[in-house]
Amino acid sequence: MNPAAIKTHSYVYLVSPSRKSQKGFTLIELLIVIVILGILSGVLISVINPVRQQRKANQTVMRSNLEKLHMAQLACVNARLNPIDDCITADDLGVNVPTGEPTPATTYTIGSTATAVTVSANEHFATENCTMTYTYTVSSGIVTKTPDADCLVDF
């Protein structure tokens, strides 16, 4: 492995024969390519997956509508002597139920059990359902929020 000497204009350069025959990429070059691919894939995923963003926006609208129904139901419960029987329809609450908003597959339900009044919203999307429910227990005055595992937004 003696380096070969090359003479050019009175300068002598030493060239290692093994370095001349090396092929491949350096570690820095490979890392730069990996970083660029990571950035491009991140951009591509956000462009390709607008359905998830639209679904999340729809669920946010659904949650907002449900919160408005819940506030109307709380007002009804506080104003009536028998809220379990008197606060179970949209007319009782004095509201219009936004059925079909934000999507035609979104439904809202107002109801009661023996001890509580409830409002819930359900969005059916492909194979997934997102259901959010407010339950107000009349005897204790405790409100319970129940989200579904398929919901993308916090509840």
Phi, psi and omega in degrees: 000051176278131178293141178275139181263133177240130182253125179221121178046050178066012173251145179246125177249138177262126180241126178277126181298330182287328180289326180296326185266000180287137178234158178120186184248154176278167180297320179298316179298317179295319179296321178297317179297319180296318179296316179297317178297322178297316179296314180296320179292324176297317177294318181296319180295319180291332178281323184283334187254051177286344180297318178297318179295319179294319179296319178295320177296318178298320179291329176294318176296317179299316179297319179297315178298319180295320179296323177294317177297321180296318179297320178295322179292321177297320178297319179295316181299319182287341183262349186247152178280327181235075187294334182294328178261338188258356184232049185238004176230164178296324177295321177298322181278343182076035182228163169260126180284127183280051181301135181086004178246130006276346179231160178299338181274003181268129179233149179237141182229134175243131183199189179209160171242192181294333185235356187214161172247146184226152166228138180217157178228144181224132175239124178259123180226112180053247182259004184245144174243138172243117179239130176237136184224135168255129176238124178250113178277117189294317185293324183259341182075019182265133177258131178242129175258132180234106175269162176263153182293336181277358180284138181270340182259154176287144182232000000 
